[in-house]
Amino acid sequence: MFLDRIVATKHEEVSALKQTLQIGQAERTIADLAPALGFERALSGRNRPVGLIAEVKKASPSKGLIRPDFHPVSLAQAYEEAGTDCISVLTDKDYFQGSNEYLKQIREKVRVPLLRKDFTIDERQIYEARLIGADAILLIAAILTKSQLSSFYTLAKDLGLDVLVEVHNRPELETVLDIGKATLIGVNNRDLKTFVTDLKVTEQLIGLMPKGIVAVSESAISTTEDVAFVREAGAQAVLIGEHFMRQPNIQQAVNDLLGPVTNEGTTR
Ligand SMILES: O=C(O)c1ccccc1NCC(=O)[C@H](O)[C@H](O)COP(=O)(O)O
């Protein structure tokens, strides 16, 4: 299964990271860094009626190469000019053709909060995310134990990062809610094991979330009807990658899909 392969690769990467990233040294370096930008705060005070996390995504396991003329900084700058609330940057090399370097380069040029989109399975990756300039990390319930979800969440927060916790089914959501820490939860409409997408997953799961959670609908959103559907289901934000990556004019595509910036965001 593909997800198992991805996780196996992550274990190899973490073994290598153990040789280069010493936790004590990382803690000292992080203590001297400027505070991270408020990822969750940007979504709560969003620029449009629905918040937007726009993704910098060159390729994916389900679709192969998506954006042949891939210039990560230019793409992120176009997202920033389009009034994107947050940007997601895929840093996985083997399956998404991403890179930590892309995130670092974007951090230098863009003042929008950045999500390090990767498959976190070890605490060293959380230190690494902060060191390369991320403002938030992703924790995927499908690949973590309850205990890992809880301890990784706390570590990320202690390092000044926000956390997007991702679920795809009811048992995963129940685990996350039982831990009782997550305030920003993403519902991935894509089953990471089969790649099948269905926006109804958003409808099913957001209805089970308590008030006060910032709910994000992730994946397979490409039309104004899709956006309307997930908003109606209760999503306060959307995470969109492939659709924007296939457009020649990113700014135009963001405005066509989500409308103009209104600065009328509200908190729930
Ligand atoms: O995108 C994939 O094919 C994929 C396969 C296996 C695990 C994760 C995968 N994608 C990660 C994501 O969550 C998406 O990049 C993100 O939600 C944006 O989705 P989309 O708008 O459909 O590009």
The ligand as an SDF file (V2000), in Angstrom:
LIG
                    3D

 23 23  0  0  0  0  0  0  0  0999 V2000
   -2.2450   14.1900   -3.3710 O   0  0  0  0  0  0  0  0  0  0  0  0
   -2.0480   12.9510   -3.2920 C   0  0  0  0  0  0  0  0  0  0  0  0
   -2.0690   12.2220   -4.2750 O   0  0  0  0  0  0  0  0  0  0  0  0
   -1.7400   12.3110   -1.9780 C   0  0  0  0  0  0  0  0  0  0  0  0
   -1.4950   10.9420   -1.9270 C   0  0  0  0  0  0  0  0  0  0  0  0
   -1.1720   10.3280   -0.7400 C   0  0  0  0  0  0  0  0  0  0  0  0
   -1.0810   11.0690    0.4220 C   0  0  0  0  0  0  0  0  0  0  0  0
   -1.3250   12.4350    0.3860 C   0  0  0  0  0  0  0  0  0  0  0  0
   -1.6600   13.0650   -0.7890 C   0  0  0  0  0  0  0  0  0  0  0  0
   -1.8850   14.4170   -0.8640 N   0  0  0  0  0  0  0  0  0  0  0  0
   -1.6770   15.2960    0.2200 C   0  0  0  0  0  0  0  0  0  0  0  0
   -2.7890   16.2680    0.3700 C   0  0  0  0  0  0  0  0  0  0  0  0
   -3.4050   16.2350    1.3950 O   0  0  0  0  0  0  0  0  0  0  0  0
   -3.0900   17.2310   -0.7370 C   0  0  0  0  0  0  0  0  0  0  0  0
   -1.8920   17.6320   -1.3320 O   0  0  0  0  0  0  0  0  0  0  0  0
   -3.8400   18.4810   -0.3310 C   0  0  0  0  0  0  0  0  0  0  0  0
   -4.9560   18.2110    0.4770 O   0  0  0  0  0  0  0  0  0  0  0  0
   -4.3180   19.2340   -1.5800 C   0  0  0  0  0  0  0  0  0  0  0  0
   -5.1300   18.3790   -2.3600 O   0  0  0  0  0  0  0  0  0  0  0  0
   -5.4950   18.7430   -3.8810 P   0  0  0  0  0  0  0  0  0  0  0  0
   -6.1650   20.0870   -3.8790 O   0  0  0  0  0  0  0  0  0  0  0  0
   -6.4170   17.6540   -4.3340 O   0  0  0  0  0  0  0  0  0  0  0  0
   -4.2140   18.7940   -4.6240 O   0  0  0  0  0  0  0  0  0  0  0  0
  1  2  2  0
  2  3  1  0
  2  4  1  0
  4  5  1  0
  4  9  2  0
  5  6  2  0
  6  7  1  0
  7  8  2  0
  8  9  1  0
  9 10  1  0
 10 11  1  0
 11 12  1  0
 12 13  2  0
 12 14  1  0
 14 15  1  0
 14 16  1  0
 16 17  1  0
 16 18  1  0
 18 19  1  0
 19 20  1  0
 20 21  2  0
 20 22  1  0
 20 23  1  0
M  END
$$$$
